Amino acid sequence: MAPIPPAPAAAPAAAGTPTISRVFRGTCVHSTRQQALVLLEDALLGVDSHGKTLLVAPTAPVRVELWPPSLQHQQQQQQQQGPRPSPGCSGEPASTPPGSKPWSCWRTRCWGSTRTGSEFLMPGLVDTHIHAPQYRYAGTALDLPLLQWLKTYTFPEESQYDNLEFAHKVYTQVVIAFVKRGQDLEKVSAKFGFKSLDVTQLTCHEFLMPGLVDTHIHAPQYRYAGTALDLPLLQWLKTYTFPEESQYDNLEFAHKVYTQVVMSSDSVPSWVKCVWTKTALMKITKKAHRSPWKKPHDELGQRALVGKVCMDQNSAHENYKEGTQESLEETSRFIKELLKRKYPLVKPVVTPRFALSCSSELLLKLGEVAEENNLHIQTVMAHGCHLSHEELELFSQTGASLSHCPNSNISLCSGMLDVRNVLNHKVKLGLGTDVAGGYSASMLDAVRRTQDTSKALTIQDPTYHTLTFEEVFRLATLGGSQALSMDEQTGNFEEGKDFDALRVNVAAPHGPIDLFQNEGPRVLLEKFLNLGDDRNITEVYVAGRRVVPVQ
């Protein structure tokens, strides 16, 4: 694999002036506190030569939205303001892409006669229930129960379809969007010493957002993700997980799987990962003096906290055991070897697996190892579905964090976490995929399953305060960095933090999202979170370095 190219050379600057090496102009979205979504329309975002966010200069008024306005209110605002052309959008209807579907059909793919080993044929899927007149706001307006939802969003929207021209535009999937332009580029460029010609201009359908943070994933389980979901947790561990993880003393096998883990899901180098591993990393450190194996996390630009999972109480698999002393020695060996490699983005973390697999002696000694090496200790508890009020109070007092893994919670029938209750107790909370207990390595899936779980709790109790998509966005970005105690380094676009970012194109060619006129940045973000996938992520930056697309 060819090395990733360095950032462009910095423009000359006056003495004492910070040097900016890369500048973006367009929409930026991020969170700064609970229940807040900051929308910067046509902002200038500058990154310095060390990969830090040096400049966030909105050229249009900043909007901090605590609660989502109704779709009807947005439409009224847009009608009053009129169309807002933007660079990259002419304001004219775009032509329908070749091969695009009519509104009444399901998009299916039929493979050619030549198939690879990764392809298969299956019957076309049949959608037996879809509302074409509601399609324009698909992926938004999901904050109300059915009858209120119909009254607030659906009936006002459907009443517009007596206009044949309007109906034709929707049904043929015409894509039109506008975003406000700014006026202060020259002033800011003069101050910070860069040329306006060097600015990367985002189109009206693009925006920058912080990288997503996966606070809980098991790298050695990735190979069987999407399968083996037929048992509850403890039986699942004994039947599938421990036998699988015992194979990772084979370095070639481990390197192949771990490289795929880093490159998995939605252009994954965008995520911070807290990776749980066992035998592979333990054995790698034993052989490090004679092994050419290189960490794929660093090689591919992945920011990660990596730990050798410790478990001295496991009798489930005869080839997957370690004594207390062996666990401590191999943890120390792993830490020493990883620190020696001096990877800028990959750090060791002390990682006891879970309470049932660790003796009190091991937990005490691991705490000493963490203190001696000034390391993170894995105090991020996954799941937590059944924590009591007293236990959540203890989490809040001690600064321990929770990783909400909704896909895994449902897939293994573990329960549903009341996120609202956790937030009310002021406990740090991020999202996790928990592969392979969760079947998807995508953090977008974690975002969607978090909203689904919150709505399921609302079904059980109509008085429940359902999470908004803005709150879930915050949990997936800033919340995750707070849970990992990395929020001073990453999680949003505050000046001085590392520039970890996704460049998202909601109108990516052949992508999963259809757009219509007057879609503002908030709607674009909501549609991406609910409907988007890796096709919409055009670039990924970690600490200011572009790691996707891989060169």
N, C-alpha and C positions, 0 to 999 in steps of 0.2 A: 504494500500500500504506500503510495506516495505521501510524503509529509504534507501537513496542512500549511498553506502559505501564511506568512506573517501578515499582520495588519499593515495597511499602507503607511508609508513614511509620513511623519508629522510635518505639518506646514510650519514655516519659520514663525517665530513669535518673539516679541520684545522680551528683554530680560525681566524675570520675575513674573511673566505671564504664563499661566498653565498651558501646556501643549496639548492640543486636541488632534488625534490621529484619524478619527472617523466621526462623521456627523450624519444623522438621519433627520429628515423632515417629513412629518406626517402625524398620524394619530397615535398616541401612546395611552395605554390604560394600565393602571396598577392600583394597589390598595395601600393605605397607610394606617388604617385602624379598623377595628371591628365594624361591620355593617357599612363600610364606605367604599365607593368605587370612584376613583379619580379619573376623569376623562380629559385628556389634553388634545384638543383638536388643532391640527397643523402646528405641532410643537417642533422645536429643535432639540435634539438629544445628542450630546457630544460625549465621546469616549476618549480617554487619554491613552497615551502609549503604554500604560501599565494595565489597561483593561478596566479602569475605574470609570464610573459615570461622573463626568466632570461638569456637565451642563444640562440642565433641563429648563428650557426657556419656552413657555407657551406663548405663541403669538396671537392666540385668541383667548377669551376668558376661560378660566379653569372652572370646571363644574364638578362638585363633589356631591354625589347622589347617595343619600342615606337610604332611601326607599325607592323602588322602581315606580316611575310615573306610569299611568295607564296608557295603553296603546292609543286610545281615543285622544288623550291629552297630547301625546306626541304628534299625532296626525294634525291636530288643530294648530300646534306650534309650527309645524312644517308648512302648512298651508298659508299661515300668516307671513312666514319668512320667505317663502318662495323657493325655487330651486337654487341649489348651491353648487355650481360647477367646481371641479377640482382637477389638479393635474392628472392626466391619464384618463379622464372621463370627458367626453365631448358634450354630454347632455343629450345625445341622440340615442334612440334605441339600438342596442347591440343586436347583431344578427344571431339567429338561433344556431348554435353549434351543429355541425353535421352529425346526423345520427341521434340527435336529442329526442327524448320521448315525448309523445303527446301527453296532455295532462291526465288522461284517463288510463294510462298504461303503467305497468310496473317496469322499472329498468332491470333488465336481465342480461346476462352475458352468456353467449353460446360459444364454446371453445371450437377451434378449428379441428380438422381431422387428425392433426399431429399433436399429441399431448405429451408433456413431460411427466416425470414421476411425481411432481407436486400438484398436478392438475387432475380433475375428474369431471365427469358429466353428471348433471342432476336435472330433474324436471324444473321448469320455470316456476317461480313462486307466484302465488295468487293472492292479491290483496282484495279481500271481500268487503272492505268497508273503508272508504276514504271520502273526505269532504273537499272537493276541489275549490269551492269558494273560500275555504279557510286556509288554503295553502300559502297565501301571501305572508301570514304571520306565523308559519310553522317554526318551531324552535324558540318562540317567545310566548309571553302572556300565559305562564303556567303557574301563577301564584294564587289562584282562587279555586274553590270547589265548583262542581259542574254547573249548578243553576246560576250562581253568581258569574261564573266564567262566560256562560252563554249570554247573559244580559249585558255584561261589561264589554266583552270583546267580539263574540261571534255574531250576534244579531246586528250590531252597528256595521260590522265589516260586510256581512252578506247583503245588507240593504243597498250597497253600492253597485251591485251587479246588474242593475237595470240599465247601466251605462255600457253599451255593447263594446265600445272602444276599450274601456277599462277592463271588461271581462276578457276581451281578446288578448290584451297585454299579459294578463295573469296566466291565462290558459296556455299561452305559447311561451311562457317563461322568459319574457324580455327582462334583461338585467340593466337597471339604471340606478345609480347611486350618486350622491353628492356629499361633499364635505367642505367645510369652511377653509379659506386660505388666510394666511397671515401676511403681515407687512414689514416685519422687523428683522428680516434676515441680514441685510447689509449692516445694520447697527450691531447685531450680535457677533457677526463674523469679524468685524473690525476689532471688537473688544477682545475676542478670544484668539485671534490670529489664524483664521482659516479662510479659504476662498469659497465664495458661494458656489462656484463651479464644482467644488469637491463634495458638495452635499448629496447624499443618497436620498432622492425624492421618492417617498411612498405614494402609491396611487390611492385613489379614493376608496378602494376596497381593501386596503392594507392597513395594518396597525402593528405596533410593537407592544409586547406584553412580557412580564417577567417569566423566566423559566419556571416550569412546574417542578414541585419537590415531592419525590416519592420517599416517604419516611419509613417504608417497611417492605422489603422484597427479599426473597430467598433465591439467590443466584443458582445454587445447585439443584433447585427444583424446576428450573425453567424448561428443561427438556420435555417434561410431561405436562406443561401448562395446557389447559383446555381439555384434559382427560382426568380420569380417576377422581370424580367428584361424588361418588356414590356412598361414602362412609362419613360418620362423624369424626371429629378431630383426632382423638387418641387412636382409634382404629385406623384412620387414614395415615397417620404417622407411621404406625407399625407395618402396615401393608404396603404402602407406596414410598413414603418419604425416606425412611432410614435405609432401606435397601438401595434406593437410588443414590443417596448421598454417599454411601460407602464406596462408590465407584470412583470418587474424585481423587484417589491417590495416583491415578493415571494422569500425568501432566499433559499429554497430548489431548486426551479426552477433555480435561478441564479447560484448557486454553480454547479449544473449539467452541465449547458451550458458553464460556464467559464472554468471548468476543461477540457471540450472537445476543447475549443478554444486553450488552452495552448498546448494540445497534438495533435492539428490538423496539416495537411499538412506534409511537409518534415522533420519529427522528430523535431517539432517546437521549443523545448527549445533551439535550436541553434540560434534563432533569438532574437535580441533586438526588443521589441514591444513598440510602443507608442499607448496605448490602450485608446480608447474613450468610456466612459461609461456614463450612466445617472442614472436612478432611482435605479438600483441594488446597486451601491456603496453608493449612498446617503442613502438608507434605511438601508444598512448594518451598516453604521456608527451610525445611530440612535439606532440600536439594539445591538451594539457591546458589551455593558456591560453584556448582557445576552445571546449572541449567540456564539456557539462553532465553528462557521464557520471559516475556515482558508483559507487564500489566496492560490489558486492553483498555482499561479506564483512562490511563494517562495517554496511551497511544492514540486514542480516538477523541480525546478532549472531554472526557467524562469527569465531572466533579463527584466525588464519592467519599463516604465514610465506610471503611471496610473492616469487618471484625471476624476473627476466628471464633466460631461459636463454641462455648464451653459447656460440657455436660458430663458430669462424673456419676450420674445416676441414670443409666440407660441399659436395660437388659433386653430390649426388644429385638436387637440384631447383634449376633455374636461378633461380626466384623466391624462393629461401629461402637466401640467402647473406649473409654480412657479413664485412667485413675486420676485422683485429685492432683497429685504431683505432676503427672504427665500433662494434664490440661494447663497447669500454671507454666510449666517449662515451655510448652509449645506456644502459648500465648506470648510469653516474653520473647521467644525466638522470632515469632511472626512480627511483633512490634519492632524489634531491632532491625530486621531485614527490610521492612517497609520504610522505616525512617531513613535507613542508609541510602535508599534509592532516591530520596529527596524529590518525590513527585510533588509539583506545586498544588495540585487539585485533589490528590488522593491521600487521605489521612487514616491512620489506624484508629480503631475504637475498641474498647474492652467490652466483650459481648457474652454475658451469660445467656443461655438459650431461653429458659423459662423456669419458674419455681420448681416444677415437678422433676426437673432433670439436673438440678444443682444442689449440692449439699451446703449447709451453713458455712462450713470451713472454706469451701471453694469461693463462695460469695464474698467472705471476709478478705481472703487473700487477693481476689481480683480487684477489690477496692484499693488495696495497697499498691498493686501494680499500676492502676490508673493514676494514683496520686504520685507515685515515683516518676512516672513518665509524662505527667501533666497532660493527660489525654481525656477525651470524651469517654464517658462510660454509658453503656446502653441503658439509659433510664427512660427510653421511649417505650411505653407499654402498648403493645398492639391490642386492638379489639376493645376490651374494657366494657363489654355490653352489660355486664351485671354488677358494676361497681355501685356501692352504697353511697349515701350522702356523706358518711363519715370517711369513707375511703377517698372520695373526690376532694374532701377538705384536706386530707393528708397530701394528696397530689399537689394541690394548690400551695400548701405551706412549704413543701420540700422542693418545689420547682420541677417535679417530674412531669413528663409529657405523655400524651396519648396519640397513637396513630390509628385513625379511623379507616378500617379496611372493609367497606360495605360489600364489595363483591364476595370476598372470602366469608364474611359473616353469614351471608345468605347461602352461598354454595355449600358450606359445611354445616349449615343449620345451627350456627352458634348463637344467633340472636340479632337484635337490632339496637345499635347504639343511639341513645337519645343525645344527639349533638347539642341541642339547645340547653339541656341540663348541664352538660359538661362546660359549655361556654358561660352559663350563669354562675358556675363555681369558679370561674376565672382560671381554668386549667389550660395549659398550652396544648393546642390540638392541630395536627396536620393530617393529610390524607396519605393512604398507602395502597398499593396494589396487592401486596401479600401473595405474589406468585409463589407456588402454584395453587395454594388454597383459593386464591382469586384466579379466575381463568384468563384474565387479560392483563398484559403488562402496560397497558395504556393508562396514563393518568387522566385522560379525557373520560375513560370509562369510570374511573374512581369519582370524578366530578359528577357524572350522571347518576351513578348508583347512590351517591350521597344524597342527591335531591330525591331520588326514588324512595330511599329509606325514610327520609323526613316526611314524605307524603303518605307513606304507609302508616307511620305513626299518627298522622292527621286523620286517616281513615278510621283508626282505632279510637281516636279521641278528637272529635271535631273542634275542640277548643285549643288544640295543640298549635303552637306558633311555628308554622312551617318555615324552613330555611329559604331565604331568597337566593337567587343565583349569584348576586353580588357577594353574599356571605360565603358561599361555597368557593367562588373564585379566590377570595382572600385566603381561605383555608388551604387551597391548592398551591398558593404562592408564598405569601408572607407568613401564613400560619405554619406551613411546613418548615420554613427556615427558623422560625421561633421555636418549634418543637425540637429541632436539632441544635439549638443554641448557636445558630449561624446568621441570625437576623441583622447583626452588625456588618455582615459581609455581603449578604445577598437577600433576595426576597422581594425587592421593589426597585424603583429607579431613583431613590434618594441619592443626592450627590455624595460622592465618596465611596459608594458601594461598588462591588464588582459588577460589570455589565454582563449579567446572565439574562439572555432575552430570546424570545421567539419573534421572527418576522412572519406575520400571518397574512395570507391573501385569501379572503373569504370567497372571492370570485375566481379561484384558481381553475385553469382549463381542465375539463373532465373531472372536476371536483364534485363533492356530494351536496353542495349548497346552491340553491337557486335564489337570486336576489331580484328585488323589484325597486321601484323608485322611492326616493326619500328615506333610504335606510341610514340612520345615524349611527355613530360609533358604538353606542350602547347596544343597539339592536345587532350590529355586526358581531360584537363580542358574544352576545347571548346565543346567536345562531351558531357561531364557531364552537362554543362550549357544548351545545346540545346536538349539533349535526356534523361538526367538522371531523377531519382525520388528518393523517400525515400528509395528504395531498395539499392541504391548506398551509402547511408549515414550509415556507420556502427557504428560510435561513435560520440557523441556530448559532447563538454566540454564548461562549462560556469564558468568563473573565476577559471579555473584549475580543477574544479570538473566534473567528468564524470556523465552526466545526461541521456544519451542514450547510450546503452540500459538501461531502467529502471530496477533496481533489485527488 
